[in-house]
Amino acid sequence: MPAIIVVGAQWGDEGKGRVVDDLARQAHLVARYNGGDNAGHTVVAQGHVLRLHLVPSGILHPHTVCLIGAGVVVNPVQLAKELDELAALGIDVGPERVKLSAAAHIILPTHRALDGAREAARGREAIGTTRRGIGPVYADKAARVGLRAGQMMDVEAFGQRVAELVRSHNRLLQEHYGLEPVPVEETVQEHVALAQRLRPYVADVSEVVAEALAAGKTLLCEGAQGTLLDLDHGTYPFVTSSSCVAGGALAGLGFGPGHVARVIGVSKAYTTRVGAGPFPTELTDEVGVRIREAGGEYGTTTGRPRRCGWLDLPILRYAVQLNGLTELALTKLDVLTGIHPLRVAVAYEREGQRTERFPGEYGAEELVRWRPVYEELPGWEEDIRSARRWEDLPPQAQAYVRRIEEAIGIPITLIGVGPGREETVRR
């Protein structure tokens, strides 16, 4: 059976959690492949709003095994907290159901301190990170000085390595940023206790994946952030530190492209982003505020208000190209109800030049030189949250969806018409 990859088609926060939760009904394994607890996937189900940062969104389906891959960076404090919260709801989160790659890198408090120090030092040039230590831990990984989950198997040696890394980070915090050091012994004691608790979860995730695929099982790969936050292909430097595109699933979980059958992009019916950086279709008027409030556009991880704007079709075409998308899931269509007219960006222009390509390949500095070209579409007044079939949607909503399909050249197979897991139109 195949691997299915779910990837964000915008700047993250597209609603990937609810899509993964929906697809997990038919999957055997659900696996996170990139990012860390800077991601926040929200699933509304069984009377609860679950905000998951590390545990894959398929955890609500008792038949699934949930994997945290080598491409993920893990704050053990957050992972233990999530496991406790899920267990309190009666969800099985034992080591047979949740497995942590031995090759995943560990986030320490000093990584978080360095993240905050670097953002503060940038001043007005700040990127807008979540300050969760993501960038510094990926930097340690690339420098080959990082701490990996597999080292928790030898708790004593793990404690010694934590001490070494904290002391190294503290020198930088003190000498370069003039900040107080993070307590070494307290940090070691906390992380030794976490290692004792979490080491039963540590596994060779790539082997688990290989065995499952060989046995004909379905692997559902859950991406974090979005295409435009990809370290290589996003609006650099206003990006995250991991590979957010579909190829990141292969590297982050350790399997080959021959297993991939579907690559599903997730996009809102409009566009949002959190943090700094160019946002061509951003709305700073009352329409932007209306979308933010109707859509509950506040960060799952940070609580920060999201910047909101019109749907950008060149961005979606770029996502199709980079990820090899086979289909799109469109979320939050209901948020646009009552807005007249609706606008979508269909191209970009600059000094008499026009392009239907997303002009962000050269980074943020190039993108700000271009302006979006809009097309207007009629809105609708009907409440669509009760729609469950394509025929239940008003003609204007159908036309909006069809216009997106026409522009990006792939089908929209799932439409979110409300926050609940059942508020979905499947095509």
C-alpha positions in Angstrom: 0.0 0.0 0.0 1.1 3.6 -0.5 2.5 6.5 1.4 0.3 9.6 1.4 2.0 13.0 2.1 0.1 15.9 3.6 1.8 19.3 3.1 0.9 22.9 3.8 0.5 24.9 0.5 0.8 28.4 2.0 2.6 29.8 5.0 1.5 27.2 7.5 -1.6 27.1 9.7 -3.7 25.8 6.8 -5.6 23.2 8.8 -3.4 20.2 8.1 -4.4 18.6 11.5 -8.0 18.2 10.6 -7.1 16.8 7.2 -4.7 14.3 8.7 -7.4 13.4 11.3 -9.8 12.8 8.4 -7.4 10.7 6.3 -6.2 8.7 9.3 -9.4 6.7 9.3 -7.9 4.6 6.5 -4.2 4.7 7.5 -2.2 2.3 9.6 0.7 4.7 10.5 0.6 8.4 10.9 4.0 10.2 11.0 5.3 13.7 11.6 8.4 14.3 9.5 9.6 17.9 10.1 9.6 20.8 12.5 9.0 20.8 16.3 6.6 22.2 18.8 6.6 25.4 16.8 3.8 23.6 14.9 0.3 23.5 16.3 -2.3 21.2 14.7 -5.8 21.6 16.1 -8.3 18.8 15.9 -11.9 19.3 17.1 -13.4 16.0 18.0 -15.3 14.1 20.7 -16.3 17.3 22.5 -12.6 18.4 22.9 -10.3 20.8 21.1 -7.0 19.1 20.9 -3.9 21.2 20.2 -1.1 18.9 19.2 2.5 20.1 18.8 4.5 16.9 18.5 2.1 13.9 18.6 0.7 13.2 15.1 -2.9 14.2 14.5 -3.9 10.5 13.9 -3.7 9.7 17.6 -7.5 9.9 17.9 -7.9 6.8 15.8 -7.1 3.8 18.1 -6.0 1.6 15.2 -3.1 3.9 14.2 0.5 3.8 15.2 1.9 7.4 15.5 5.5 8.1 14.6 7.8 11.1 15.3 10.5 11.0 12.6 14.1 11.8 12.4 13.4 15.1 10.7 11.5 16.4 13.8 13.2 18.2 16.7 11.7 17.4 20.0 11.2 19.3 23.3 10.9 16.4 25.7 9.0 18.6 28.2 6.3 19.3 25.6 6.2 15.7 24.5 5.7 14.4 28.0 3.0 17.1 28.5 1.1 16.0 25.4 1.2 12.4 26.3 -0.2 13.2 29.8 -3.0 15.3 28.3 -4.0 12.6 25.8 -3.8 9.9 28.5 -6.1 12.0 30.7 -8.7 11.8 27.9 -8.5 8.0 27.8 -6.4 7.9 24.7 -3.8 5.1 24.5 -0.4 6.7 24.2 1.8 3.8 25.2 5.1 2.9 23.4 3.3 0.5 21.2 1.2 3.4 19.7 3.7 6.3 19.8 7.3 5.9 18.6 10.0 8.5 18.7 12.9 8.2 16.2 16.3 7.6 17.8 17.6 10.1 15.3 15.3 13.0 16.2 17.2 15.8 17.9 16.4 17.1 21.4 15.6 20.7 22.2 17.1 22.0 25.5 16.1 25.1 27.5 19.3 26.8 26.2 18.2 26.3 22.6 15.0 28.3 23.6 17.1 30.9 25.3 19.4 31.3 22.3 16.3 31.6 20.0 14.9 34.4 22.0 18.3 36.1 22.3 18.8 36.1 18.6 15.4 37.4 17.8 15.8 40.2 20.3 19.2 41.1 18.8 17.7 41.4 15.3 15.5 44.2 16.6 13.3 45.6 13.7 14.8 42.9 11.5 13.3 40.1 13.6 12.0 37.1 11.7 9.1 36.4 14.0 10.1 33.0 15.3 8.0 31.2 17.9 11.1 31.2 20.2 10.8 27.5 20.8 14.4 26.8 20.1 13.8 25.4 16.6 16.5 27.3 14.7 19.3 26.7 17.2 18.6 23.0 17.5 18.7 22.6 13.7 21.9 24.6 13.7 23.4 22.2 16.2 22.2 19.3 14.1 23.9 20.7 11.0 27.1 21.4 13.0 27.0 17.8 14.2 27.1 18.8 17.9 23.4 18.0 18.6 21.8 15.7 21.1 19.6 12.9 19.7 16.7 10.9 21.2 18.6 7.6 20.9 21.1 8.9 23.5 18.4 8.7 26.1 18.8 4.9 26.2 21.9 5.4 28.3 20.5 7.8 30.9 23.8 8.5 32.7 25.7 9.4 29.5 22.7 11.4 28.3 22.9 13.5 31.5 26.6 14.2 30.9 25.9 15.2 27.3 23.1 17.5 28.4 25.5 19.2 30.8 28.2 19.7 28.1 25.7 21.2 25.7 24.1 23.5 28.2 27.6 24.8 29.3 28.5 25.4 25.7 25.3 27.3 25.1 25.6 29.2 28.3 29.0 30.6 27.2 27.4 32.0 24.1 24.4 33.4 26.1 26.8 35.2 28.5 29.6 36.3 26.3 27.8 37.2 23.2 24.3 38.3 24.4 25.1 39.3 28.0 22.4 37.1 29.5 22.2 35.0 32.6 23.1 31.3 32.1 20.6 28.5 32.3 21.1 26.4 35.5 23.2 23.3 34.5 22.4 20.8 37.3 18.7 21.6 37.4 18.5 21.1 33.6 20.4 17.9 33.8 18.1 16.5 36.6 15.0 17.4 34.7 16.2 15.9 31.4 17.5 12.7 33.0 14.0 12.2 34.5 12.5 12.8 31.1 14.9 10.4 29.5 13.9 7.7 31.9 10.3 8.3 31.1 10.6 8.6 27.3 13.2 6.0 26.4 10.6 3.2 26.0 9.2 5.3 23.1 12.5 5.5 21.2 12.6 3.3 18.1 14.2 2.9 14.7 11.3 4.7 12.9 12.7 4.2 9.4 12.7 0.4 10.1 9.1 0.6 11.4 8.1 2.5 8.2 9.9 0.0 5.9 8.3 -3.0 7.5 4.8 -1.4 7.3 5.1 -0.5 3.7 6.5 -3.9 2.8 3.5 -5.4 4.6 1.1 -3.4 2.4 0.1 -0.9 5.1 -0.7 2.7 4.5 1.6 5.4 5.8 0.2 8.9 6.3 2.9 11.6 6.5 2.0 14.8 8.4 3.9 17.9 7.5 4.3 20.9 9.7 4.4 24.6 8.7 3.9 25.2 5.0 5.6 25.4 1.6 6.5 29.1 1.8 8.2 28.5 5.2 10.5 25.9 3.7 14.2 26.6 4.5 15.2 26.2 0.9 12.2 27.1 -1.1 10.3 29.6 1.1 10.4 33.4 1.4 13.9 33.4 2.9 15.0 34.6 5.4 11.4 34.7 6.8 11.2 30.9 6.9 11.5 28.0 9.4 14.6 25.8 9.7 13.3 22.5 8.3 12.2 21.0 5.0 8.4 21.7 4.8 7.9 20.5 1.3 6.8 16.9 0.3 10.4 15.8 -0.2 11.0 16.4 3.5 8.8 13.4 4.3 11.2 11.1 2.5 14.2 12.5 4.3 12.5 13.0 7.6 11.1 9.4 7.8 13.6 7.5 5.8 11.8 5.9 2.8 12.0 6.2 -1.0 9.8 8.1 -3.5 8.6 4.9 -5.1 6.2 4.4 -2.2 4.4 7.7 -2.7 0.9 7.5 -4.2 -0.7 10.8 -3.2 0.6 14.2 -2.2 -2.2 16.3 -0.7 -1.7 20.1 -0.3 -3.8 21.9 2.3 -4.8 25.5 1.7 -7.2 27.9 3.4 -9.9 29.5 1.2 -7.9 32.7 1.9 -4.3 33.3 3.0 -2.7 33.8 6.4 0.8 34.1 7.8 2.3 34.6 11.3 5.3 36.6 12.0 7.3 39.0 9.8 8.0 38.9 6.1 6.3 40.0 2.9 2.6 39.1 2.4 1.4 40.5 -1.0 -2.3 39.9 -0.6 -2.5 41.0 3.1 -5.7 42.9 4.1 -5.1 45.6 6.7 -8.7 46.9 6.6 -12.0 45.8 8.1 -12.2 42.8 5.8 -9.0 41.4 7.1 -10.2 41.9 10.7 -13.5 40.1 9.8 -11.7 37.1 8.3 -9.4 36.9 11.4 -12.3 36.9 13.8 -14.6 34.6 11.8 -11.7 32.2 11.2 -10.3 32.3 14.8 -7.0 33.3 13.2 -4.8 33.2 16.3 -1.7 31.0 16.5 -2.2 27.6 18.0 1.4 27.7 19.4 1.9 31.4 20.3 -1.6 32.9 20.4 -0.4 35.7 18.1 -3.0 37.2 15.7 -2.5 35.9 12.2 -2.2 38.3 9.3 -5.0 37.7 6.8 -5.4 38.3 3.1 -7.0 37.2 -0.1 -6.3 33.8 -1.7 -3.1 33.9 -3.8 -3.3 31.5 -6.8 0.3 32.0 -7.9 1.3 30.7 -4.4 -0.8 27.6 -4.9 0.6 27.0 -8.4 4.1 27.2 -6.8 3.1 24.7 -4.1 1.8 22.3 -6.8 5.1 22.6 -8.6 7.4 22.1 -5.6 5.5 19.3 -4.0 4.1 17.5 -7.0 0.6 17.9 -5.5 -2.0 15.4 -6.8 -4.9 17.1 -5.0 -5.8 19.9 -2.7 -7.8 20.1 0.5 -9.5 23.5 0.9 -10.3 24.6 4.5 -12.3 27.3 6.1 -14.5 28.1 3.1 -17.3 29.0 5.5 -15.2 32.0 6.8 -15.8 33.8 3.5 -19.6 33.7 3.8 -21.1 37.2 3.6 -18.1 38.9 2.0 -18.9 40.7 -1.3 -17.2 40.7 -3.6 -14.5 38.1 -3.1 -11.1 38.6 -4.6 -8.3 36.2 -5.6 -4.8 37.1 -6.8 -4.3 35.6 -10.3 -0.9 37.1 -11.2 1.8 39.6 -10.2 3.0 42.7 -11.9 6.0 45.0 -11.7 7.0 47.9 -13.9 4.8 46.8 -16.8 5.8 43.1 -16.4 3.2 40.5 -15.6 3.7 36.9 -14.4 1.4 34.1 -13.2 4.3 32.5 -11.4 5.0 33.2 -7.7 7.9 35.6 -7.8 9.3 34.6 -4.4 12.0 32.2 -5.5 14.6 34.8 -5.1 13.6 35.5 -1.5 11.7 38.2 0.4 13.7 41.1 -1.1 12.5 40.2 -4.6 8.9 39.5 -3.6 8.3 43.0 -2.1 8.9 44.5 -5.6 5.9 42.8 -7.1 2.2 43.6 -6.7 -0.7 41.1 -7.0 -3.3 41.3 -9.8 -6.8 40.5 -8.6 -9.9 39.0 -10.1 -13.3 39.5 -8.4 -15.8 36.7 -7.8 -19.3 36.9 -6.4 -19.8 35.9 -2.7 -22.6 34.1 -1.0 -24.9 34.7 2.0 -26.0 31.2 2.8 -24.6 29.5 5.9 -22.7 26.5 4.5 -21.6 24.8 7.7 -24.3 22.2 7.3 -23.2 21.2 3.8 -22.0 17.7 3.4 -22.3 17.2 -0.3 -21.1 19.3 -3.2 -24.7 19.9 -4.2 -25.3 21.5 -0.8 -23.0 24.4 -1.5 -24.5 27.6 -3.1 -23.6 28.2 -6.8 -21.2 31.0 -5.9 -19.2 28.8 -3.5 -19.0 26.1 -6.1 -17.8 28.7 -8.6 -15.1 29.8 -6.2 -13.8 26.3 -5.8 -13.9 25.6 -9.5 -11.9 28.8 -10.2 -9.2 27.6 -7.9 -9.1 24.2 -9.6 -8.9 25.8 -13.0 -6.0 27.9 -11.9 -3.9 25.2 -10.2 -4.7 22.2 -12.5 -5.5 19.7 -9.8 -8.7 18.7 -8.1 -10.0 19.9 -4.8 -11.1 16.7 -3.1 -12.0 17.9 0.4 -13.6 21.2 1.5 -13.8 22.3 5.1 -17.0 24.2 5.9 -16.5 24.5 9.7 -14.0 23.6 12.5 -15.5 20.2 13.4 -14.2 17.0 12.0 -17.6 16.2 10.5 -18.0 19.7 8.9 -16.5 18.5 5.6 -17.6 18.1 2.0 -15.8 15.2 0.3 -15.6 15.1 -3.6 
